[in-house]
Structures are given as C-alpha cells and as structure tokens.
C-alpha cells in the first residue's frame, strides 16, 4: 500500500523591525517591567508590517530552507486571524508576493490555527499535493487597544512558516486532535472594527485544561507517553499557562520551546516561531517526537505529534 505521508523539510520566520519593550509600556500606562514579566513571561515584542508582507517573508525563507524555489510549491495555506482585507483572501496576496503555483487559501482558528493548518495541509498531501507551504501570520497590534493594560502587553506581530512534502511510505504526523467550544467565544473576541476583549482569568483556566486534555488525547492516539516527547512546542501566550500545562502533562520546561519572552503572543505565528527557534538552535534531531499544542479564541484548541525527519 502506497502511503502518502508528510514530513517537514524547511522553515522560516519573519518579525517586524520595531521592538516594543516592557519599559515602553511602563512609560505611558500603569504597569511595570516586573509586573509584566511575572504575569506573562514577556520582555519584548515586535510591532509592524502587514499580515501578507510578514507571511511572504517567512514563506520565502522556508522555501529556501527546504532547498526549493517558489514554483515548486503547489499549495499555500495561510493561518491568520488578522487578514489584511475582507476580500480577497490574504493568501492570494501572499501567493503573488512569493510566486507559488497551485491553490492558496486562508484558515482562521485563532491561536490554534497553525496546527489546524498542519492537519489540513497533511490531508491535501494525502489527496495529491506534493509540496505545501504552511504559514502562520498575524498582526495583532492592529486590533489591540494599546491603552488597555490587560491586552496591550500581550499581543504582537510576526510570522512563521514550514514546508511540508510528501513522504511515500511513512506518515510523520502520528496523531492529531482538533476541537472547539463555541460557548466560550465571549471570553476572548474582537468585533469587526473594534479591539480585542478578554477575560484573562477565564481564558487561563480553560486554556490549561484544553491544552492538557488535547495533548493527552494525541499521546493516547499515537500510543506514546510524555517520556517519548523530545520537545513540546506550545502556543506562546503566557508563560504561566505553559508552565501549568507542562506540570500537568509531566513534561519539564527544559523540553519545551519558549520564545514568548522575545515575541509576545503572535497567535498563528507563535508555534512556527518556536519551532524554528528550536530547529535553528540544534534542539531537534532525526526521529524526535514533537508535541504541538495550542488554544485560541473560539474557544479553539489543537494538538499534533510529529516525528522530526528533516534530511
């Protein structure tokens, strides 16, 4: 039986030039570097760019990392919750900037979107696509009230991308779990033309619960234990959420990719930003099991276990 599996062959990131530190917020709203750091783990974040421009920059770097050219890509999937236009889809702008072939579409599952995109891209490979560019890109500073202490310090801009290629005979996406509870939409939302609203304590409680439940689901589906996970790559929302999930899953922080201290919460971009950082710093080796897990507005959640097979 000829299995059309999926493997990751390249990655790339893009961050705006403008660095916004905790001291910048301290200078104009009622907060402090200590308060922000203790409650979120964030020291700085990046503001600027458009969703399309950041996505294209990250995508071009991912394609180059995979030793490909844009024309080799036969599908582009863009996960974003901050499209540049109502229509057309921002993925069409990104396609034009990069020069990929085949189709392109947007996907919005908020901060869980990148793993949703991973599952969707894998499914398209099973249906016949050979090389898929998956990008998570968001410009959350545009929909954040910069005078609201509860949200301004958290959300930022950035993009991360991976190239997925067909792997005949082996499927390196070992298991996945996707979910949503629409009754929780009021705890984190943004009306059209407005700023994000968030009930921080409720988001914290639910986020930890769904991350743990979803991660345990994929571990069971893959017939693995926490000891089999070489690296956990969680959504980069808040260090306290990550630490609480780690504790309940029995995965030490030393086996967790964390970049939010430098990037803040970049929604769909956060998981690929953390993955790329781990790959670039030599934290991954052939055959490692990676646990991706995220949550977002909706409330959405997603987890997947991927065997690292870059070669």
For each residue, the residues with C-beta under 8 A, 3 or more apart:
1:
2: 168 169
3: 168 169 170 171
4: 125 126 128 166 167 168
5: 125 166 167 168 169 170 171 172 173
6: 121 122 125 126 164 165 166 167 171 172 173
7: 164 165 167 170 172 309 310
8: 11 162 163 164 172 306 308 309 310
9: 65 66 67 68 163 164 165 310
10: 62 63 64 65 66 67 68 162 163
11: 8 61 62 65 160 161 162 163 272 275 276 279
12: 57 58 59 60 61 62 63 64 65 160 161 276
13: 58 61 158 159 160 161 269 272 273 276 277
14: 49 54 55 57 58 61 137 158 159 160
15: 46 54 157 158 159 263 273
16: 46 47 48 49 54 157 158
17: 46 48
18: 46 47 48
19: 44 45 46
20: 24 25 44 45 46 47 156
21: 24 25 33 43 44
22: 25 26 31 32 33 36 37 42 43 44 153
23: 26 27 33
24: 20 21 27 28
25: 20 21 22 28 29 31 36 149 152 153
26: 22 23 29 31 32 33
27: 23 24
28: 24 25
29: 25 26 147 149 152
30: 149
31: 22 25 26 35 36 149 153
32: 22 26 35 36
33: 21 22 23 26 36 37 43
34: 37 38
35: 31 32 38 39
36: 22 25 31 32 33 39 40 42 43 153
37: 22 33 34 40 41 42 43
38: 34 35
39: 35 36 238 240
40: 36 37 153 154 238 239 240 260
41: 37 238 239 240 242 258 260 261
42: 22 36 37 45 153 154 239 260 261 264 265
43: 21 22 33 36 37 261 262
44: 19 20 21 22 261 262 264
45: 19 20 42 155 156 157 262 263 264 265 266
46: 15 16 17 18 19 20 156 157 158 263 264
47: 16 18 20 141 156 157
48: 16 17 18 141 157
49: 14 16 53 54 139 157
50: 53 54 84 139
51: 54 55 80 82 83 84 90 137 138 139 159
52: 55 56 84 90 93 94 97 137
53: 49 50 56 57 97
54: 14 15 16 49 50 51 57 58 137 139 157 158 159 269
55: 14 51 52 58 59 78 80 90 94 135 137 159 161
56: 52 53 59 60 93 94 97 98
57: 12 14 53 54 60 61 159
58: 12 13 14 54 55 61 62 135 137 159 160 161 269 272
59: 12 55 56 62 63 76 94 98 100 133 135 159 161
60: 12 56 57 63 64 70 98
61: 11 12 13 14 57 58 64 65 161
62: 10 11 12 58 59 65 66 133 135 161 162 163
63: 10 12 59 60 66 68 69 70 72 73 98 133 163
64: 10 12 60 61 67 68
65: 9 10 11 12 61 62 163
66: 9 10 62 63 131 163 165
67: 9 10 64
68: 9 10 63 64 72 73 131 163
69: 63 72
70: 60 63 73 98 99 100 101
71: 99 100 101
72: 63 68 69 101 131
73: 63 68 70 76 98 100 101 102 131 132 133 163
74: 100 101 102 103 129 130 131 132
75: 100 102 103 104 121 124 129 131 132 133
76: 59 73 91 94 95 98 100 102 103 104 105 132 133 135
77: 91 104 105 107 117 120 121 124 132 133 134 135
78: 55 89 90 91 94 104 105 106 107 117 135 136 137
79: 106 107 108 109 113 114 116 117 134 135 136 137 268
80: 51 55 83 90 106 107 108 113 136 137 138 267 268
81: 108 110 111 113 138 140 267 268 296 297
82: 51 138 139 140 142 143 267
83: 51 80 86 89 90 106 108
84: 50 51 52 90 93
85: 88 90 93
86: 83
87:
88: 85 92 93
89: 78 83 92 104 105 106
90: 51 52 55 78 80 83 84 85 93 94 106 137
91: 76 77 78 94 95 104 105 106
92: 88 89 95 96 104
93: 52 56 84 85 88 90 96 97
94: 52 55 56 59 76 78 90 91 97 98 104 135 137
95: 76 91 92 98 99 100 104
96: 92 93 99
97: 52 53 56 93 94
98: 56 59 60 63 70 73 76 94 95 133
99: 70 71 95 96
100: 59 70 71 73 74 75 76 95 104 133
101: 70 71 72 73 74
102: 73 74 75 76 129
103: 74 75 76
104: 75 76 77 78 89 91 92 94 95 100
105: 76 77 78 89 91
106: 78 79 80 83 89 90 91
107: 77 78 79 80 113 116 117 120
108: 79 80 81 83 113
109: 79 112 113 116 178 180 296 298 300 302
110: 81 113 188 267 268 296 297 298 300
111: 81 235 237 265 267 268 270 294 295 296 297 300
112: 109 115 116 178 235 294 295 296 298 300 301 302
113: 79 80 81 107 108 109 110 116 117 136 267 268 294 296 300 302
114: 79 117 118 134 136 160 268 269 270 271 272 292 294 302
115: 112 118 119 176 178 271 292 293 294 302 303 304
116: 79 107 109 112 113 119 120 178 300 302
117: 77 78 79 107 113 114 120 121 134 136 268
118: 114 115 121 122 134 164 173 176 292 304 306
119: 115 116 122 123 173 176 178 302 304
120: 77 107 116 117 123 124
121: 6 75 77 117 118 124 125 129 132 134 164
122: 6 118 119 125 126 164 171 173
123: 119 120 126 127
124: 75 77 120 121 127 128 129 132
125: 4 5 6 121 122 128 129 130 132 164 165 166
126: 4 6 122 123
127: 123 124
128: 4 124 125
129: 74 75 102 121 124 125 132 166
130: 74 125 165 166
131: 66 68 72 73 74 75 163 164 165 166
132: 73 74 75 76 77 121 124 125 129 163 164 165
133: 59 62 63 73 75 76 77 98 100 161 162 163 164
134: 77 79 114 117 118 121 161 162 163 164 272
135: 55 58 59 62 76 77 78 79 94 159 160 161 272
136: 78 79 80 113 114 117 159 160 161 266 267 268 269 270 271 272
137: 14 51 52 54 55 58 78 79 80 90 94 158 159 160 268 269
138: 51 80 81 82 157 158 159 266 267 268 269
139: 49 50 51 54 82 142 157
140: 81 82 143 144 155 156 157 196 265 266 267
141: 47 48 144 146 155 156 157
142: 82 139 157
143: 82 140 155 190 194 195 196
144: 140 141 148 151 152 154 155 195 196
145: 148 151 152 195 196
146: 141 152
147: 29 152
148: 144 145 151 152 195
149: 25 29 30 31 152 153
150: 153 154 198 200
151: 144 145 148 154 155 195 196 197 198
152: 25 29 144 145 146 147 148 149 155
153: 22 25 31 36 40 42 149 150 264
154: 40 42 144 150 151 237 238 264 265
155: 45 140 141 143 144 151 152 196 264 265 266 267
156: 20 45 46 47 140 141 263 264 265 266
157: 15 16 45 46 47 48 49 54 138 139 140 141 142 266
158: 13 14 15 16 46 54 137 138 263 266 269 270 273
159: 13 14 15 51 54 55 57 58 59 135 136 137 138 266 269 272
160: 11 12 13 14 58 114 135 136 137 269 270 271 272 273 275 276
161: 11 12 13 55 58 59 61 62 133 134 135 136 272
162: 8 10 11 62 133 134 272 275
163: 8 9 10 11 62 63 65 66 68 73 131 132 133 134
164: 6 7 8 9 118 121 122 125 131 132 133 134
165: 6 7 9 66 125 130 131 132
166: 4 5 6 125 129 130 131
167: 4 5 6 7 170 171 172 309
168: 2 3 4 5
169: 2 3 5
170: 3 5 7 167 309
171: 3 5 6 122 167 174
172: 5 6 7 8 167 306 307 308 309
173: 5 6 118 119 122 176 304 305 306
174: 171 218 221 222 224 289 305 306 307
175: 217 218 219 221 222 304 305
176: 115 118 119 173 218 221 302 303 304 305
177: 214 217 218 221 301 302 303 304
178: 109 112 115 116 119 300 301 302
179: 210 214 300 301 302
180: 109 298 299 300 301
181: 184 210 298 299
182: 185 298
183:
184: 181 187 188 202 206 298 299
185: 182 188 189 297 298 299
186: 189 199
187: 184 198 199 202 203 206 299
188: 110 184 185 196 197 198 199 203 296 297 299
189: 185 186 196 197 297
190: 143 194 195 196 197 297
191: 194
192:
193:
194: 143 190 191
195: 143 144 145 148 151 190
196: 140 143 144 145 151 155 188 189 190
197: 151 188 189 190
198: 150 151 187 188 203
199: 186 187 188 202 203
200: 150 203 204
201: 204 205
202: 184 187 199 205 206
203: 187 188 198 199 200 206 207
204: 200 201 207 208 238 240 241
205: 201 202 208 209
206: 184 187 202 203 209 210 295 299
207: 203 204 210 211 237 238 241 245 295 299
208: 204 205 211 212 241 244 245 248
209: 205 206 212 213
210: 179 181 206 207 213 214 295 299 301
211: 207 208 214 215 234 235 241 245 293 294 295 301 303
212: 208 209 215 216 245 248 249
213: 209 210 216 217 301
214: 177 179 210 211 217 218 293 301 302 303
215: 211 212 218 219 232 245 249 291 293 303
216: 212 213 219 220 249
217: 175 177 213 214 220 221 303
218: 174 175 176 177 214 215 221 222 291 303 304 305
219: 175 215 216 222 224 225 226 228 229 291 305
220: 216 217 223
221: 174 175 176 177 217 218
222: 174 175 218 219 289 305
223: 220
224: 174 219 228 229 289 305
225: 219 228
226: 219 229 249 250 251
227:
228: 219 224 225 289
229: 219 224 226 232 251 255 289 290 291 305
230: 255 284 285 288 289 290 308
231: 255 256 257 278 283 284 288 290 291
232: 215 229 246 249 251 255 256 257 290 291 293
233: 256 257 271 274 275 278 290 291 292 293
234: 211 241 242 245 256 257 271 274 292 293 294
235: 111 112 211 270 271 293 294 295 296
236: 242 258 259 260 263 264 265 266 270 271 273 274
237: 111 154 207 241 242 260 265 270 295
238: 39 40 41 154 204 207 241 242 260 265
239: 40 41 42 242 243 258 260 261
240: 39 40 41 204 243 244
241: 204 207 208 211 234 237 238 244 245
242: 41 234 236 237 238 239 245 246 253 256 258 260
243: 239 240 246 247 253
244: 208 240 241 247 248
245: 207 208 211 212 215 234 241 242 248 249 293
246: 232 242 243 249 251 252 253 256
247: 243 244 250
248: 208 212 244 245
249: 212 215 216 226 232 245 246
250: 226 247
251: 226 229 232 246 255 256 291
252: 246 255 256
253: 242 243 246 256 258
254:
255: 229 230 231 232 251 252
256: 231 232 233 234 242 246 251 252 253
257: 231 232 233 234 274 275 277 278 283
258: 41 236 239 242 253 261 274
259: 236 262 263 270 273 274 277
260: 40 41 42 236 237 238 239 242 263 264 265 270
261: 41 42 43 44 239 258
262: 43 44 45 259
263: 15 45 46 156 158 236 259 260 266 269 270 273
264: 42 44 45 46 153 154 155 156 236 260
265: 42 45 111 140 154 155 156 236 237 238 260 270
266: 45 136 138 140 155 156 157 158 159 236 263 269 270 273
267: 80 81 82 110 111 113 136 138 140 155 270 296
268: 79 80 81 110 111 113 114 117 136 137 138 271
269: 13 54 58 114 136 137 138 158 159 160 263 266 272 273
270: 111 114 136 158 160 235 236 237 259 260 263 265 266 267 273 274 294
271: 114 115 136 160 233 234 235 236 268 274 275 292 294
272: 11 13 58 114 134 135 136 159 160 161 162 269 275 276
273: 13 15 158 160 236 259 263 266 269 270 276 277
274: 233 234 236 257 258 259 270 271 277 278
275: 11 160 162 233 257 271 272 278 279 290 292
276: 11 12 13 160 272 273 279 280
277: 13 257 259 273 274 280 281
278: 231 233 257 274 275 281 283 284
279: 11 275 276 283 284 310
280: 276 277
281: 277 278
282:
283: 231 257 278 279
284: 230 231 278 279 288 290 308 310
285: 230 288 308
286: 308 309 310 311
287: 307 308 309
288: 230 231 284 285 307 308
289: 174 222 224 228 229 230 305 306 307 308
290: 229 230 231 232 233 275 284 305 306 307 308
291: 215 218 219 229 231 232 233 251 303 304 305
292: 114 115 118 233 234 271 275 302 303 304 305 306
293: 115 211 214 215 232 233 234 235 245 301 302 303
294: 111 112 113 114 115 211 234 235 270 271 301 302 303
295: 111 112 206 207 210 211 235 237 299 300 301 302
296: 81 109 110 111 112 113 188 235 267 299 300 301
297: 81 110 111 185 188 189 190 300
298: 109 110 112 180 181 182 184 185
299: 180 181 184 185 187 188 206 207 210 295 296
300: 109 110 111 112 113 116 178 179 180 295 296 297
301: 112 177 178 179 180 210 211 213 214 293 294 295 296
302: 109 112 113 114 115 116 119 176 177 178 179 214 292 293 294 295
303: 115 176 177 211 214 215 217 218 291 292 293 294
304: 115 118 119 173 175 176 177 218 291 292
305: 173 174 175 176 218 219 222 224 229 289 290 291 292
306: 8 118 172 173 174 289 290 292
307: 172 174 287 288 289 290
308: 8 172 230 284 285 286 287 288 289 290
309: 7 8 167 170 172 286 287
310: 7 8 9 279 284 286
311: 286
